[in-house]
Amino acid sequence: MAFMERLNDIFSALPAHPCPSTLKDALERLAPTTAEVLPYATAPEGHPYGRRILYCSATVEVMLMHWSPTQACAPHDHGDSLGWIYIVNGQSQHTLFTSEPGILPKILKVKVEDTGDYLFAPRKKVHQMASASKNAPLLTLHVYAPPIKNMKVYDLKKCAVCTVAAECGAWWPEEQRQKLAEIKLEP
Ligand SMILES: [Fe+2]
């Protein structure tokens, strides 16, 4: 079955509030190849990644990210959503942060994830990703339940956090309308 047809079949069959293992199982059943996702990869064009929404319902959204070889995303959470990330191609440097309300996140751990790895993104946890591959482009497939709303993006230099609009990726918004709320943090 073609990739998009498989994706639609798998994700439209999910229960309204999938638990982490149900969501991972759906992603494992899809586990696309690089050749299958490449036609949907969107160039980063000056951002940390290009994002392409492949599926979105009230239950779940599925997004393909095509990473810049040089630019990391900003540390961020995923609002009230939980998610899984599948490394389709390349290697990812994955940084996990502390997540305390009102306080600047601090680095807890830095890991390198390989092609074929699955990363869990729990609710409210702050993380950051970047391409760690010199030769292979990083392509990652993300599933979030429910679709992300009110993602928080952190600027560690400004010591600030911004809740961003749904169309903004994990970077400090360039346009005022993408900034839903901005607050200063304690260092
Ligand atoms: Fe993320």
Backbone and ligand atoms as CSV (ligand in chain L), in Angstrom:
chain,resi,resn,atom,element,x,y,z
A,1,MET,N,N,0.851,-1.191,0.000
A,1,MET,CA,C,0.000,0.000,0.000
A,1,MET,C,C,0.892,1.247,0.000
A,2,ALA,N,N,0.475,2.276,-0.697
A,2,ALA,CA,C,1.281,3.499,-0.784
A,2,ALA,C,C,1.406,4.149,0.598
A,3,PHE,N,N,2.488,4.885,0.776
A,3,PHE,CA,C,2.816,5.479,2.079
A,3,PHE,C,C,1.665,6.318,2.659
A,4,MET,N,N,1.121,7.253,1.888
A,4,MET,CA,C,0.090,8.151,2.433
A,4,MET,C,C,-1.208,7.396,2.747
A,5,GLU,N,N,-1.481,6.373,1.973
A,5,GLU,CA,C,-2.673,5.561,2.215
A,5,GLU,C,C,-2.508,4.780,3.524
A,6,ARG,N,N,-1.299,4.214,3.702
A,6,ARG,CA,C,-0.984,3.480,4.941
A,6,ARG,C,C,-1.102,4.421,6.147
A,7,LEU,N,N,-0.529,5.619,5.989
A,7,LEU,CA,C,-0.546,6.606,7.070
A,7,LEU,C,C,-1.992,6.962,7.454
A,8,ASN,N,N,-2.806,7.231,6.465
A,8,ASN,CA,C,-4.210,7.568,6.730
A,8,ASN,C,C,-4.950,6.425,7.415
A,9,ASP,N,N,-4.740,5.216,6.944
A,9,ASP,CA,C,-5.397,4.042,7.539
A,9,ASP,C,C,-5.015,3.882,9.006
A,10,ILE,N,N,-3.715,3.986,9.279
A,10,ILE,CA,C,-3.217,3.743,10.647
A,10,ILE,C,C,-3.706,4.827,11.603
A,11,PHE,N,N,-3.570,6.099,11.211
A,11,PHE,CA,C,-3.849,7.167,12.169
A,11,PHE,C,C,-5.341,7.495,12.280
A,12,SER,N,N,-6.125,7.172,11.254
A,12,SER,CA,C,-7.567,7.416,11.378
A,12,SER,C,C,-8.218,6.350,12.259
A,13,ALA,N,N,-7.513,5.238,12.512
A,13,ALA,CA,C,-8.074,4.155,13.333
A,13,ALA,C,C,-7.728,4.299,14.818
A,14,LEU,N,N,-6.989,5.357,15.190
A,14,LEU,CA,C,-6.592,5.510,16.598
A,14,LEU,C,C,-7.793,5.859,17.473
A,15,PRO,N,N,-7.752,5.446,18.757
A,15,PRO,CA,C,-8.797,5.891,19.688
A,15,PRO,C,C,-8.665,7.394,19.948
A,16,ALA,N,N,-9.695,8.012,20.517
A,16,ALA,CA,C,-9.720,9.475,20.700
A,16,ALA,C,C,-8.560,9.985,21.559
A,17,HIS,N,N,-8.164,9.199,22.579
A,17,HIS,CA,C,-7.065,9.641,23.457
A,17,HIS,C,C,-6.025,8.532,23.544
A,18,PRO,N,N,-5.197,8.368,22.523
A,18,PRO,CA,C,-4.248,7.248,22.534
A,18,PRO,C,C,-3.208,7.394,23.645
A,19,CYS,N,N,-2.893,6.289,24.309
A,19,CYS,CA,C,-1.846,6.308,25.330
A,19,CYS,C,C,-0.499,6.231,24.601
A,20,PRO,N,N,0.623,6.498,25.316
A,20,PRO,CA,C,1.923,6.509,24.644
A,20,PRO,C,C,2.225,5.224,23.878
A,21,SER,N,N,1.873,4.054,24.425
A,21,SER,CA,C,2.235,2.814,23.728
A,21,SER,C,C,1.392,2.606,22.464
A,22,THR,N,N,0.138,3.037,22.478
A,22,THR,CA,C,-0.710,2.939,21.276
A,22,THR,C,C,-0.160,3.848,20.178
A,23,LEU,N,N,0.288,5.041,20.598
A,23,LEU,CA,C,0.825,5.997,19.626
A,23,LEU,C,C,2.136,5.481,19.024
A,24,LYS,N,N,2.981,4.901,19.888
A,24,LYS,CA,C,4.251,4.355,19.377
A,24,LYS,C,C,3.994,3.191,18.429
A,25,ASP,N,N,3.034,2.354,18.794
A,25,ASP,CA,C,2.684,1.213,17.959
A,25,ASP,C,C,2.251,1.671,16.559
A,26,ALA,N,N,1.474,2.757,16.505
A,26,ALA,CA,C,1.031,3.292,15.206
A,26,ALA,C,C,2.239,3.744,14.387
A,27,LEU,N,N,3.177,4.425,15.053
A,27,LEU,CA,C,4.373,4.914,14.343
A,27,LEU,C,C,5.243,3.745,13.876
A,28,GLU,N,N,5.337,2.710,14.715
A,28,GLU,CA,C,6.126,1.522,14.340
A,28,GLU,C,C,5.508,0.790,13.147
A,29,ARG,N,N,4.185,0.794,13.095
A,29,ARG,CA,C,3.527,0.131,11.954
A,29,ARG,C,C,3.772,0.911,10.668
A,30,LEU,N,N,3.914,2.235,10.793
A,30,LEU,CA,C,4.155,3.051,9.608
A,30,LEU,C,C,5.627,2.970,9.200
A,31,ALA,N,N,6.534,3.212,10.152
A,31,ALA,CA,C,7.999,3.183,9.966
A,31,ALA,C,C,8.426,3.363,8.506
A,32,PRO,N,N,8.283,4.569,7.976
A,32,PRO,CA,C,8.542,4.751,6.543
A,32,PRO,C,C,10.031,4.731,6.204
A,33,THR,N,N,10.317,4.465,4.946
A,33,THR,CA,C,11.691,4.549,4.443
A,33,THR,C,C,11.956,5.991,4.005
A,34,THR,N,N,13.245,6.281,3.793
A,34,THR,CA,C,13.619,7.611,3.302
A,34,THR,C,C,12.939,7.888,1.958
A,35,ALA,N,N,12.946,6.895,1.080
A,35,ALA,CA,C,12.352,7.084,-0.252
A,35,ALA,C,C,10.863,7.415,-0.152
A,36,GLU,N,N,10.182,6.839,0.845
A,36,GLU,CA,C,8.739,7.107,0.980
A,36,GLU,C,C,8.454,8.542,1.440
A,37,VAL,N,N,9.314,9.073,2.329
A,37,VAL,CA,C,9.008,10.423,2.852
A,37,VAL,C,C,9.622,11.550,2.018
A,38,LEU,N,N,10.674,11.239,1.259
A,38,LEU,CA,C,11.391,12.302,0.529
A,38,LEU,C,C,10.480,13.202,-0.318
A,39,PRO,N,N,9.482,12.647,-1.014
A,39,PRO,CA,C,8.619,13.532,-1.806
A,39,PRO,C,C,7.884,14.585,-0.958
A,40,TYR,N,N,7.803,14.374,0.356
A,40,TYR,CA,C,7.063,15.292,1.236
A,40,TYR,C,C,7.995,16.207,2.039
A,41,ALA,N,N,9.315,16.040,1.878
A,41,ALA,CA,C,10.276,16.832,2.658
A,41,ALA,C,C,10.260,18.279,2.168
A,42,THR,N,N,10.160,19.194,3.123
A,42,THR,CA,C,10.092,20.625,2.815
A,42,THR,C,C,11.393,21.276,3.272
A,43,ALA,N,N,12.028,22.036,2.399
A,43,ALA,CA,C,13.346,22.623,2.723
A,43,ALA,C,C,13.249,23.556,3.934
A,44,PRO,N,N,14.313,23.596,4.764
A,44,PRO,CA,C,14.266,24.422,5.980
A,44,PRO,C,C,14.189,25.936,5.689
A,45,GLU,N,N,14.757,26.376,4.580
A,45,GLU,CA,C,14.682,27.786,4.168
A,45,GLU,C,C,14.958,28.772,5.293
A,46,GLY,N,N,16.128,28.625,5.913
A,46,GLY,CA,C,16.555,29.587,6.929
A,46,GLY,C,C,16.084,29.249,8.331
A,47,HIS,N,N,15.166,28.304,8.471
A,47,HIS,CA,C,14.710,27.875,9.797
A,47,HIS,C,C,15.467,26.603,10.210
A,48,PRO,N,N,15.331,26.186,11.465
A,48,PRO,CA,C,15.991,24.938,11.875
A,48,PRO,C,C,15.477,23.720,11.093
A,49,TYR,N,N,14.210,23.744,10.702
A,49,TYR,CA,C,13.684,22.637,9.892
A,49,TYR,C,C,12.535,23.136,9.017
A,50,GLY,N,N,12.298,22.397,7.951
A,50,GLY,CA,C,11.086,22.598,7.163
A,50,GLY,C,C,10.048,21.635,7.701
A,51,ARG,N,N,8.815,22.088,7.869
A,51,ARG,CA,C,7.776,21.209,8.454
A,51,ARG,C,C,6.661,20.971,7.454
A,52,ARG,N,N,6.206,19.736,7.423
A,52,ARG,CA,C,5.109,19.373,6.524
A,52,ARG,C,C,4.127,18.518,7.310
A,53,ILE,N,N,2.913,19.003,7.465
A,53,ILE,CA,C,1.889,18.223,8.169
A,53,ILE,C,C,1.321,17.193,7.190
A,54,LEU,N,N,1.449,15.924,7.546
A,54,LEU,CA,C,1.006,14.842,6.661
A,54,LEU,C,C,-0.396,14.354,7.017
A,55,TYR,N,N,-0.783,14.564,8.286
A,55,TYR,CA,C,-2.101,14.096,8.722
A,55,TYR,C,C,-2.484,14.920,9.942
A,56,CYS,N,N,-3.733,15.316,10.038
A,56,CYS,CA,C,-4.186,16.025,11.238
A,56,CYS,C,C,-5.667,15.751,11.452
A,57,SER,N,N,-6.002,15.308,12.667
A,57,SER,CA,C,-7.399,15.099,13.058
A,57,SER,C,C,-7.546,15.683,14.455
A,58,ALA,N,N,-8.711,15.531,15.069
A,58,ALA,CA,C,-8.892,16.015,16.444
A,58,ALA,C,C,-8.012,15.214,17.404
A,59,THR,N,N,-7.621,13.988,16.995
A,59,THR,CA,C,-6.879,13.073,17.865
A,59,THR,C,C,-5.370,13.247,17.773
A,60,VAL,N,N,-4.870,13.414,16.558
A,60,VAL,CA,C,-3.428,13.275,16.350
A,60,VAL,C,C,-2.973,14.110,15.149
A,61,GLU,N,N,-1.704,14.560,15.201
A,61,GLU,CA,C,-1.107,15.141,13.999
A,61,GLU,C,C,0.203,14.424,13.711
A,62,VAL,N,N,0.498,14.305,12.433
A,62,VAL,CA,C,1.715,13.635,11.973
A,62,VAL,C,C,2.477,14.639,11.107
A,63,MET,N,N,3.736,14.859,11.446
A,63,MET,CA,C,4.511,15.904,10.780
A,63,MET,C,C,5.866,15.356,10.348
A,64,LEU,N,N,6.289,15.736,9.163
A,64,LEU,CA,C,7.627,15.384,8.687
A,64,LEU,C,C,8.511,16.613,8.808
A,65,MET,N,N,9.698,16.434,9.371
A,65,MET,CA,C,10.632,17.556,9.496
A,65,MET,C,C,11.912,17.249,8.740
A,66,HIS,N,N,12.325,18.222,7.969
A,66,HIS,CA,C,13.562,18.141,7.181
A,66,HIS,C,C,14.507,19.175,7.773
A,67,TRP,N,N,15.589,18.694,8.423
A,67,TRP,CA,C,16.403,19.567,9.267
A,67,TRP,C,C,17.511,20.277,8.499
A,68,SER,N,N,17.776,21.506,8.948
A,68,SER,CA,C,18.958,22.238,8.500
A,68,SER,C,C,20.186,21.458,8.956
A,69,PRO,N,N,21.256,21.395,8.145
A,69,PRO,CA,C,22.453,20.683,8.608
A,69,PRO,C,C,23.188,21.430,9.721
A,70,THR,N,N,22.872,22.719,9.916
A,70,THR,CA,C,23.681,23.530,10.845
A,70,THR,C,C,22.896,24.161,11.996
A,71,GLN,N,N,21.588,24.273,11.872
A,71,GLN,CA,C,20.816,25.068,12.834
A,71,GLN,C,C,19.989,24.174,13.748
A,72,ALA,N,N,20.182,24.306,15.064
A,72,ALA,CA,C,19.337,23.565,16.019
A,72,ALA,C,C,18.013,24.293,16.196
A,73,CYS,N,N,16.968,23.563,16.587
A,73,CYS,CA,C,15.726,24.259,16.948
A,73,CYS,C,C,15.921,24.871,18.333
A,74,ALA,N,N,14.981,25.707,18.748
A,74,ALA,CA,C,15.036,26.281,20.098
A,74,ALA,C,C,14.523,25.238,21.090
A,75,PRO,N,N,14.999,25.292,22.340
A,75,PRO,CA,C,14.383,24.417,23.351
A,75,PRO,C,C,12.882,24.729,23.417
A,76,HIS,N,N,12.071,23.688,23.546
A,76,HIS,CA,C,10.614,23.890,23.514
A,76,HIS,C,C,9.911,22.719,24.189
A,77,ASP,N,N,8.643,22.944,24.551
A,77,ASP,CA,C,7.810,21.804,24.959
A,77,ASP,C,C,6.753,21.596,23.867
A,78,HIS,N,N,5.772,20.744,24.112
A,78,HIS,CA,C,4.735,20.486,23.100
A,78,HIS,C,C,3.352,20.783,23.664
A,79,GLY,N,N,3.275,21.849,24.473
A,79,GLY,CA,C,1.990,22.208,25.077
A,79,GLY,C,C,1.475,21.049,25.907
A,80,ASP,N,N,0.205,20.684,25.721
A,80,ASP,CA,C,-0.384,19.584,26.501
A,80,ASP,C,C,-0.340,18.266,25.737
A,81,SER,N,N,0.420,18.209,24.652
A,81,SER,CA,C,0.460,16.995,23.835
A,81,SER,C,C,1.622,16.097,24.246
A,82,LEU,N,N,1.461,14.804,23.975
A,82,LEU,CA,C,2.593,13.895,24.088
A,82,LEU,C,C,2.894,13.392,22.692
A,83,GLY,N,N,4.100,12.890,22.510
A,83,GLY,CA,C,4.433,12.494,21.154
A,83,GLY,C,C,5.568,11.491,21.062
A,84,TRP,N,N,5.759,11.017,19.846
A,84,TRP,CA,C,6.883,10.150,19.507
A,84,TRP,C,C,7.534,10.687,18.233
A,85,ILE,N,N,8.836,10.480,18.156
A,85,ILE,CA,C,9.598,10.923,16.987
A,85,ILE,C,C,10.348,9.713,16.445
A,86,TYR,N,N,10.276,9.515,15.141
A,86,TYR,CA,C,10.989,8.414,14.478
A,86,TYR,C,C,12.058,9.025,13.578
A,87,ILE,N,N,13.301,8.576,13.762
A,87,ILE,CA,C,14.395,9.094,12.922
A,87,ILE,C,C,14.386,8.287,11.618
A,88,VAL,N,N,13.904,8.919,10.554
A,88,VAL,CA,C,13.782,8.229,9.264
A,88,VAL,C,C,15.141,8.155,8.578
A,89,ASN,N,N,15.901,9.236,8.676
A,89,ASN,CA,C,17.183,9.309,7.963
A,89,ASN,C,C,18.123,10.234,8.729
A,90,GLY,N,N,19.390,9.864,8.801
A,90,GLY,CA,C,20.387,10.725,9.454
A,90,GLY,C,C,20.502,10.450,10.944
A,91,GLN,N,N,21.146,11.383,11.631
A,91,GLN,CA,C,21.375,11.278,13.076
A,91,GLN,C,C,20.926,12.574,13.730
A,92,SER,N,N,20.379,12.461,14.931
A,92,SER,CA,C,19.902,13.653,15.632
A,92,SER,C,C,20.659,13.836,16.940
A,93,GLN,N,N,21.067,15.065,17.216
A,93,GLN,CA,C,21.551,15.394,18.562
A,93,GLN,C,C,20.344,15.892,19.350
A,94,HIS,N,N,20.097,15.209,20.457
A,94,HIS,CA,C,18.862,15.438,21.209
A,94,HIS,C,C,19.242,15.891,22.614
A,95,THR,N,N,18.816,17.101,22.991
A,95,THR,CA,C,19.158,17.663,24.303
A,95,THR,C,C,17.899,17.735,25.160
A,96,LEU,N,N,17.988,17.181,26.357
A,96,LEU,CA,C,16.855,17.187,27.293
A,96,LEU,C,C,17.126,18.230,28.376
A,97,PHE,N,N,16.100,18.967,28.758
A,97,PHE,CA,C,16.234,20.069,29.713
A,97,PHE,C,C,15.350,19.849,30.932
A,98,THR,N,N,15.680,20.581,31.997
A,98,THR,CA,C,14.765,20.659,33.138
A,98,THR,C,C,13.528,21.442,32.687
A,99,SER,N,N,12.402,21.193,33.333
A,99,SER,CA,C,11.145,21.861,32.947
A,99,SER,C,C,10.450,22.342,34.210
A,100,GLU,N,N,10.869,23.527,34.708
A,100,GLU,CA,C,10.227,24.070,35.911
A,100,GLU,C,C,9.535,25.372,35.563
A,101,PRO,N,N,8.249,25.508,35.885
A,101,PRO,CA,C,7.529,26.726,35.506
A,101,PRO,C,C,8.239,27.989,36.000
A,102,GLY,N,N,8.419,28.966,35.113
A,102,GLY,CA,C,8.977,30.269,35.503
A,102,GLY,C,C,10.490,30.313,35.598
A,103,ILE,N,N,11.154,29.165,35.377
A,103,ILE,CA,C,12.613,29.109,35.544
A,103,ILE,C,C,13.260,28.688,34.230
A,104,LEU,N,N,14.386,29.321,33.903
A,104,LEU,CA,C,15.085,29.004,32.658
A,104,LEU,C,C,15.487,27.518,32.635
A,105,PRO,N,N,15.159,26.789,31.551
A,105,PRO,CA,C,15.546,25.367,31.498
A,105,PRO,C,C,17.069,25.183,31.511
A,106,LYS,N,N,17.509,24.117,32.178
A,106,LYS,CA,C,18.953,23.785,32.220
A,106,LYS,C,C,19.144,22.410,31.572
A,107,ILE,N,N,20.296,22.252,30.909
A,107,ILE,CA,C,20.561,20.984,30.212
A,107,ILE,C,C,20.700,19.835,31.213
A,108,LEU,N,N,19.963,18.741,30.945
A,108,LEU,CA,C,20.062,17.535,31.770
A,108,LEU,C,C,20.945,16.499,31.095
A,109,LYS,N,N,20.786,16.365,29.756
A,109,LYS,CA,C,21.415,15.258,29.048
A,109,LYS,C,C,21.482,15.572,27.560
A,110,VAL,N,N,22.573,15.148,26.895
A,110,VAL,CA,C,22.653,15.268,25.430
A,110,VAL,C,C,22.878,13.872,24.879
A,111,LYS,N,N,22.046,13.457,23.902
A,111,LYS,CA,C,22.160,12.109,23.332
A,111,LYS,C,C,22.216,12.225,21.813
A,112,VAL,N,N,22.839,11.232,21.189
A,112,VAL,CA,C,22.775,11.169,19.729
A,112,VAL,C,C,21.873,9.997,19.363
A,113,GLU,N,N,20.881,10.275,18.527
A,113,GLU,CA,C,19.927,9.239,18.101
A,113,GLU,C,C,20.204,8.906,16.643
A,114,ASP,N,N,20.059,7.628,16.314
A,114,ASP,CA,C,20.374,7.146,14.966
A,114,ASP,C,C,19.130,6.864,14.140
A,115,THR,N,N,19.348,6.694,12.857
A,115,THR,CA,C,18.282,6.241,11.959
A,115,THR,C,C,17.597,5.010,12.558
A,116,GLY,N,N,16.277,5.009,12.580
A,116,GLY,CA,C,15.528,3.860,13.107
A,116,GLY,C,C,15.157,3.998,14.574
A,117,ASP,N,N,15.721,5.012,15.281
A,117,ASP,CA,C,15.400,5.190,16.708
A,117,ASP,C,C,14.048,5.891,16.893
A,118,TYR,N,N,13.411,5.580,18.011
A,118,TYR,CA,C,12.162,6.233,18.423
A,118,TYR,C,C,12.440,7.042,19.678
A,119,LEU,N,N,11.985,8.286,19.712
A,119,LEU,CA,C,12.184,9.161,20.876
A,119,LEU,C,C,10.814,9.499,21.447
A,120,PHE,N,N,10.674,9.358,22.744
A,120,PHE,CA,C,9.415,9.726,23.397
A,120,PHE,C,C,9.477,11.187,23.824
A,121,ALA,N,N,8.412,11.928,23.587
A,121,ALA,CA,C,8.320,13.335,24.013
A,121,ALA,C,C,7.161,13.452,24.998
A,122,PRO,N,N,7.454,13.361,26.305
A,122,PRO,CA,C,6.369,13.411,27.297
A,122,PRO,C,C,5.753,14.816,27.364
A,123,ARG,N,N,4.532,14.876,27.909
A,123,ARG,CA,C,3.864,16.178,28.103
A,123,ARG,C,C,4.734,17.094,28.952
A,124,LYS,N,N,4.841,18.360,28.533
A,124,LYS,CA,C,5.465,19.440,29.329
A,124,LYS,C,C,6.980,19.343,29.442
A,125,LYS,N,N,7.615,18.334,28.837
A,125,LYS,CA,C,9.072,18.239,28.939
A,125,LYS,C,C,9.712,19.093,27.845
A,126,VAL,N,N,10.838,19.718,28.220
A,126,VAL,CA,C,11.519,20.624,27.289
A,126,VAL,C,C,12.673,19.879,26.621
A,127,HIS,N,N,12.769,19.982,25.305
A,127,HIS,CA,C,13.874,19.365,24.583
A,127,HIS,C,C,14.279,20.223,23.389
A,128,GLN,N,N,15.380,19.814,22.755
A,128,GLN,CA,C,15.913,20.527,21.594
A,128,GLN,C,C,16.546,19.495,20.683
A,129,MET,N,N,16.395,19.675,19.379
A,129,MET,CA,C,16.991,18.734,18.429
A,129,MET,C,C,17.811,19.480,17.389
A,130,ALA,N,N,18.762,18.767,16.798
A,130,ALA,CA,C,19.581,19.309,15.715
A,130,ALA,C,C,20.086,18.134,14.900
A,131,SER,N,N,20.491,18.387,13.676
A,131,SER,CA,C,21.095,17.320,12.881
A,131,SER,C,C,22.511,17.065,13.384
A,132,ALA,N,N,22.850,15.792,13.548
A,132,ALA,CA,C,24.213,15.435,13.958
A,132,ALA,C,C,24.924,14.723,12.809
A,133,SER,N,N,24.271,14.674,11.646
A,133,SER,CA,C,24.877,13.950,10.515
A,133,SER,C,C,25.628,14.936,9.635
A,134,LYS,N,N,26.838,14.590,9.272
A,134,LYS,CA,C,27.597,15.435,8.357
A,134,LYS,C,C,27.168,15.174,6.917
A,135,ASN,N,N,26.842,13.925,6.605
A,135,ASN,CA,C,26.600,13.558,5.212
A,135,ASN,C,C,25.123,13.326,4.891
A,136,ALA,N,N,24.407,12.641,5.802
A,136,ALA,CA,C,23.010,12.301,5.506
A,136,ALA,C,C,22.090,13.375,6.075
A,137,PRO,N,N,21.118,13.848,5.301
A,137,PRO,CA,C,20.173,14.828,5.849
A,137,PRO,C,C,19.305,14.188,6.931
A,138,LEU,N,N,19.011,14.970,7.974
A,138,LEU,CA,C,18.148,14.464,9.041
A,138,LEU,C,C,16.680,14.665,8.649
A,139,LEU,N,N,15.952,13.544,8.596
A,139,LEU,CA,C,14.508,13.559,8.348
A,139,LEU,C,C,13.839,12.855,9.519
A,140,THR,N,N,12.893,13.527,10.153
A,140,THR,CA,C,12.241,12.939,11.330
A,140,THR,C,C,10.724,13.009,11.153
A,141,LEU,N,N,10.067,11.953,11.619
A,141,LEU,CA,C,8.608,11.897,11.544
A,141,LEU,C,C,8.063,11.995,12.974
A,142,HIS,N,N,7.150,12.948,13.191
A,142,HIS,CA,C,6.655,13.253,14.539
A,142,HIS,C,C,5.158,12.990,14.608
A,143,VAL,N,N,4.727,12.336,15.690
A,143,VAL,CA,C,3.288,12.204,15.930
A,143,VAL,C,C,2.986,12.808,17.304
A,144,TYR,N,N,1.941,13.626,17.359
A,144,TYR,CA,C,1.560,14.273,18.615
A,144,TYR,C,C,0.064,14.086,18.842
A,145,ALA,N,N,-0.295,13.738,20.057
A,145,ALA,CA,C,-1.697,13.574,20.421
A,145,ALA,C,C,-1.969,14.366,21.704
A,146,PRO,N,N,-2.975,15.250,21.700
A,146,PRO,CA,C,-3.669,15.751,20.506
A,146,PRO,C,C,-2.743,16.657,19.707
A,147,PRO,N,N,-3.184,17.179,18.541
A,147,PRO,CA,C,-2.343,18.118,17.799
A,147,PRO,C,C,-1.836,19.238,18.717
A,148,ILE,N,N,-0.597,19.684,18.515
A,148,ILE,CA,C,0.032,20.640,19.442
A,148,ILE,C,C,-0.666,22.000,19.405
A,149,LYS,N,N,-0.949,22.473,20.620
A,149,LYS,CA,C,-1.468,23.839,20.796
A,149,LYS,C,C,-0.661,24.455,21.922
A,150,ASN,N,N,-0.384,25.751,21.838
A,150,ASN,CA,C,0.298,26.463,22.919
A,150,ASN,C,C,1.677,25.890,23.237
A,151,MET,N,N,2.435,25.585,22.185
A,151,MET,CA,C,3.832,25.168,22.388
A,151,MET,C,C,4.616,26.343,22.980
A,152,LYS,N,N,5.514,26.010,23.918
A,152,LYS,CA,C,6.362,27.044,24.515
A,152,LYS,C,C,7.774,26.920,23.949
A,153,VAL,N,N,8.300,28.047,23.465
A,153,VAL,CA,C,9.644,28.096,22.893
A,153,VAL,C,C,10.500,28.966,23.805
A,154,TYR,N,N,11.704,28.478,24.114
A,154,TYR,CA,C,12.581,29.190,25.051
A,154,TYR,C,C,13.731,29.860,24.314
A,155,ASP,N,N,14.069,31.090,24.770
A,155,ASP,CA,C,15.282,31.759,24.313
A,155,ASP,C,C,16.199,31.840,25.528
A,156,LEU,N,N,17.254,31.009,25.515
A,156,LEU,CA,C,18.098,30.893,26.713
A,156,LEU,C,C,18.903,32.173,26.935
A,157,LYS,N,N,19.260,32.890,25.851
A,157,LYS,CA,C,20.043,34.129,26.004
A,157,LYS,C,C,19.178,35.252,26.555
A,158,LYS,N,N,17.965,35.357,26.026
A,158,LYS,CA,C,17.044,36.407,26.497
A,158,LYS,C,C,16.434,36.074,27.841
A,159,CYS,N,N,16.574,34.790,28.255
A,159,CYS,CA,C,15.977,34.327,29.499
A,159,CYS,C,C,14.454,34.534,29.444
A,160,ALA,N,N,13.869,34.049,28.358
A,160,ALA,CA,C,12.444,34.296,28.141
A,160,ALA,C,C,11.802,33.066,27.511
A,161,VAL,N,N,10.483,32.994,27.642
A,161,VAL,CA,C,9.710,31.919,27.019
A,161,VAL,C,C,8.529,32.550,26.280
A,162,CYS,N,N,8.194,31.966,25.151
A,162,CYS,CA,C,7.098,32.493,24.350
A,162,CYS,C,C,6.150,31.347,23.987
A,163,THR,N,N,4.866,31.523,24.239
A,163,THR,CA,C,3.857,30.576,23.732
A,163,THR,C,C,3.575,30.979,22.290
A,164,VAL,N,N,3.677,30.005,21.372
A,164,VAL,CA,C,3.623,30.365,19.951
A,164,VAL,C,C,2.363,29.808,19.277
A,165,ALA,N,N,1.988,30.448,18.185
A,165,ALA,CA,C,0.835,30.021,17.394
A,165,ALA,C,C,1.127,28.665,16.750
A,166,ALA,N,N,0.058,27.936,16.404
A,166,ALA,CA,C,0.196,26.558,15.910
A,166,ALA,C,C,1.026,26.467,14.631
A,167,GLU,N,N,1.016,27.533,13.807
A,167,GLU,CA,C,1.755,27.428,12.539
A,167,GLU,C,C,3.248,27.701,12.710
A,168,CYS,N,N,3.669,28.112,13.923
A,168,CYS,CA,C,5.092,28.420,14.156
A,168,CYS,C,C,5.820,27.141,14.573
A,169,GLY,N,N,7.039,26.963,14.087
A,169,GLY,CA,C,7.856,25.828,14.498
A,169,GLY,C,C,8.577,26.136,15.803
A,170,ALA,N,N,9.547,25.279,16.150
A,170,ALA,CA,C,10.278,25.431,17.407
A,170,ALA,C,C,11.434,26.414,17.237
A,171,TRP,N,N,11.062,27.653,17.026
A,171,TRP,CA,C,12.030,28.748,16.984
A,171,TRP,C,C,11.315,30.004,17.446
A,172,TRP,N,N,12.114,31.023,17.823
A,172,TRP,CA,C,11.517,32.267,18.324
A,172,TRP,C,C,10.734,32.911,17.183
A,173,PRO,N,N,9.452,33.243,17.396
A,173,PRO,CA,C,8.631,33.733,16.284
A,173,PRO,C,C,9.171,35.042,15.708
A,174,GLU,N,N,9.095,35.146,14.375
A,174,GLU,CA,C,9.544,36.370,13.713
A,174,GLU,C,C,8.397,37.379,13.628
A,175,GLU,N,N,7.187,36.872,13.615
A,175,GLU,CA,C,6.044,37.771,13.452
A,175,GLU,C,C,5.272,37.890,14.759
A,176,GLN,N,N,4.846,39.126,15.041
A,176,GLN,CA,C,4.143,39.415,16.290
A,176,GLN,C,C,2.899,38.524,16.454
A,177,ARG,N,N,2.193,38.278,15.348
A,177,ARG,CA,C,0.936,37.501,15.454
A,177,ARG,C,C,1.189,36.048,15.869
A,178,GLN,N,N,2.437,35.583,15.723
A,178,GLN,CA,C,2.753,34.206,16.144
A,178,GLN,C,C,3.081,34.125,17.632
A,179,LYS,N,N,3.256,35.309,18.275
A,179,LYS,CA,C,3.573,35.340,19.715
A,179,LYS,C,C,2.280,35.464,20.500
A,180,LEU,N,N,1.891,34.393,21.176
A,180,LEU,CA,C,0.641,34.436,21.930
A,180,LEU,C,C,0.861,35.008,23.325
A,181,ALA,N,N,2.033,34.755,23.905
A,181,ALA,CA,C,2.372,35.299,25.225
A,181,ALA,C,C,3.877,35.171,25.399
A,182,GLU,N,N,4.485,36.211,25.953
A,182,GLU,CA,C,5.934,36.159,26.179
A,182,GLU,C,C,6.207,36.545,27.630
A,183,ILE,N,N,6.998,35.748,28.334
A,183,ILE,CA,C,7.326,36.132,29.717
A,183,ILE,C,C,8.821,35.939,29.985
A,184,LYS,N,N,9.326,36.763,30.891
A,184,LYS,CA,C,10.715,36.660,31.335
A,184,LYS,C,C,10.807,35.521,32.356
A,185,LEU,N,N,11.984,34.880,32.410
A,185,LEU,CA,C,12.170,33.766,33.339
A,185,LEU,C,C,13.249,34.096,34.351
A,186,GLU,N,N,13.225,33.393,35.455
A,186,GLU,CA,C,14.339,33.503,36.401
A,186,GLU,C,C,15.484,32.637,35.898
A,187,PRO,N,N,16.743,33.148,36.014
A,187,PRO,CA,C,17.863,32.357,35.489
A,187,PRO,C,C,18.034,31.052,36.275
L,1,LIG,FE,FE,9.854,18.829,19.976
